[in-house]
Amino acid sequence: MSANKPQLYESLEPSLGVFLGRVFRHWRSAVNKAVAHLGMTESRWTALMLLKKTGEGCTQQALAKSLMIELPSLTRTIKQLQEQGLIERRPDPNDRRAHCLWLTDSGREMVDELAGYILAIRREMYEGLSDEQLNVFADVLLRMEVNAQNCLTKLEEA
């Protein structure tokens, strides 16, 4: 590109960040629609999938941190997942005040089923993109996340 013409990422209106957010919202909406018939809302499927990734036996606080939400926001979702028979809360053996989360057998089955739907949506989202493009994009996102965390740390320290 010539020196006079702005780069694509600089010329996007309103901004690259807004477009990134829009893609995320579309992606999330597609998954929500794909799994709605399973009785899954976004808060439920994300909590289940992150519990699987974070590791069973994690505390509610650890799961809330992984989800980047406050614990009170997660409490209702945990209760709903318990009512659906998908998770169990057990006292933390190291801290009487805390509870650890475990998937039930039904919860494990649900995670496997959700993973299939999420994979199908992911494949549609990746349509027309090469592995090389996706790897570069993933690398960029990882770097931007570190930059965002550094930015937040500086702002919190100021």
C-alpha positions as CSV (number, residue, x, y, z in Angstrom):
1,M,0.0,0.0,0.0
2,S,1.1,3.5,-0.6
3,A,2.2,5.7,2.2
4,N,-0.8,8.0,1.6
5,K,-3.4,5.3,1.8
6,P,-4.3,4.1,5.3
7,Q,-4.0,0.4,6.2
8,L,-7.3,-1.6,6.2
9,Y,-7.2,-2.1,10.0
10,E,-6.9,1.7,10.4
11,S,-9.7,2.5,8.0
12,L,-12.4,0.2,9.4
13,E,-15.3,2.2,10.7
14,P,-16.0,2.3,13.5
15,S,-12.9,0.3,14.4
16,L,-11.2,-3.1,14.3
17,G,-12.2,-3.7,17.9
18,V,-15.9,-3.1,17.0
19,F,-15.7,-5.6,14.2
20,L,-14.0,-8.1,16.4
21,G,-16.8,-7.7,18.9
22,R,-19.4,-8.1,16.2
23,V,-17.8,-11.4,14.9
24,F,-17.8,-12.7,18.5
25,R,-21.5,-11.8,18.9
26,H,-22.4,-13.5,15.7
27,W,-20.4,-16.6,16.6
28,R,-21.9,-16.7,20.1
29,S,-25.4,-16.3,18.7
30,A,-24.9,-19.1,16.2
31,V,-23.8,-21.5,19.1
32,N,-26.7,-20.3,21.2
33,K,-29.2,-21.1,18.4
34,A,-27.5,-24.5,17.7
35,V,-27.7,-25.6,21.4
36,A,-31.0,-24.0,22.5
37,H,-33.0,-27.3,22.0
38,L,-30.7,-28.9,24.6
39,G,-32.0,-26.4,27.2
40,M,-28.7,-24.5,27.1
41,T,-28.3,-20.8,27.4
42,E,-25.1,-19.0,26.8
43,S,-24.2,-18.8,30.4
44,R,-24.9,-22.5,30.9
45,W,-23.0,-23.8,27.9
46,T,-20.0,-21.5,28.5
47,A,-19.9,-22.5,32.2
48,L,-20.0,-26.2,31.3
49,M,-17.4,-26.0,28.6
50,L,-15.1,-23.9,30.8
51,L,-15.5,-26.3,33.7
52,K,-14.4,-29.1,31.5
53,K,-11.4,-27.0,30.3
54,T,-10.5,-25.6,33.7
55,G,-10.8,-29.0,35.3
56,E,-13.4,-30.7,37.5
57,G,-13.0,-30.0,41.1
58,C,-12.2,-26.3,40.5
59,T,-13.8,-23.8,42.9
60,Q,-16.7,-21.6,41.9
61,Q,-14.3,-18.7,42.2
62,A,-11.8,-20.2,39.8
63,L,-14.6,-20.9,37.3
64,A,-15.9,-17.3,37.6
65,K,-12.3,-16.0,37.0
66,S,-12.0,-18.2,33.9
67,L,-15.3,-16.9,32.6
68,M,-14.2,-13.3,33.5
69,I,-17.3,-12.7,35.5
70,E,-18.1,-12.0,39.1
71,L,-19.0,-14.9,41.4
72,P,-22.5,-13.7,42.1
73,S,-23.2,-13.7,38.3
74,L,-22.1,-17.4,38.2
75,T,-24.2,-18.5,41.2
76,R,-27.5,-18.5,39.4
77,T,-26.0,-20.4,36.5
78,I,-24.5,-23.0,38.8
79,K,-27.9,-23.5,40.5
80,Q,-29.6,-24.0,37.1
81,L,-27.0,-26.5,36.0
82,Q,-27.5,-28.4,39.3
83,E,-31.2,-28.4,38.8
84,Q,-30.6,-29.9,35.3
85,G,-28.5,-32.6,36.9
86,L,-25.4,-31.6,35.0
87,I,-23.1,-30.5,37.8
88,E,-22.5,-31.1,41.5
89,R,-21.2,-28.7,44.1
90,R,-19.0,-30.3,46.8
91,P,-17.3,-28.7,49.7
92,D,-13.7,-27.8,49.1
93,P,-11.6,-30.1,51.3
94,N,-9.0,-27.3,51.8
95,D,-11.5,-24.4,52.5
96,R,-14.8,-24.9,54.3
97,R,-16.1,-21.7,52.8
98,A,-15.6,-22.7,49.2
99,H,-17.3,-25.3,46.9
100,C,-15.8,-27.3,44.1
101,L,-17.7,-28.1,40.9
102,W,-17.9,-31.5,39.3
103,L,-19.7,-32.7,36.2
104,T,-22.2,-35.5,36.7
105,D,-22.4,-38.3,34.1
106,S,-25.2,-36.4,32.4
107,G,-23.0,-33.3,32.5
108,R,-20.2,-35.1,30.8
109,E,-22.6,-36.3,28.1
110,M,-23.9,-32.8,27.7
111,V,-20.3,-31.4,27.3
112,D,-19.6,-34.0,24.6
113,E,-22.8,-33.1,22.8
114,L,-22.1,-29.4,23.1
115,A,-18.6,-29.9,21.8
116,G,-20.0,-31.4,18.6
117,Y,-22.3,-28.4,18.0
118,I,-19.6,-25.9,18.8
119,L,-17.2,-27.7,16.5
120,A,-19.7,-27.5,13.6
121,I,-20.2,-23.8,14.2
122,R,-16.4,-23.3,14.3
123,R,-16.0,-25.1,11.0
124,E,-18.6,-22.8,9.4
125,M,-16.9,-19.8,10.9
126,Y,-13.6,-20.9,9.4
127,E,-15.0,-21.5,5.9
128,G,-12.8,-20.1,3.2
129,L,-9.8,-19.6,5.5
130,S,-6.6,-21.5,5.3
131,D,-4.8,-23.1,8.2
132,E,-2.1,-20.5,7.7
133,Q,-4.5,-17.6,7.9
134,L,-6.2,-19.1,11.0
135,N,-2.8,-19.6,12.7
136,V,-1.7,-16.1,12.0
137,F,-5.0,-14.8,13.3
138,A,-4.7,-16.9,16.4
139,D,-1.2,-15.6,17.0
140,V,-2.4,-12.0,16.5
141,L,-5.3,-12.5,19.0
142,L,-3.0,-14.0,21.6
143,R,-0.7,-11.1,21.3
144,M,-3.5,-8.6,21.4
145,E,-4.8,-10.3,24.6
146,V,-1.4,-9.9,26.3
147,N,-1.4,-6.2,25.1
148,A,-4.9,-5.6,26.5
149,Q,-3.9,-7.2,29.8
150,N,-0.8,-5.0,30.0
151,C,-2.9,-1.9,29.1
152,L,-5.4,-2.7,31.9
153,T,-2.6,-3.3,34.4
154,K,-1.1,0.1,33.6
155,L,-4.5,1.8,33.9
156,E,-5.2,0.2,37.2
157,E,-1.8,1.3,38.5
158,A,-2.3,4.9,37.4
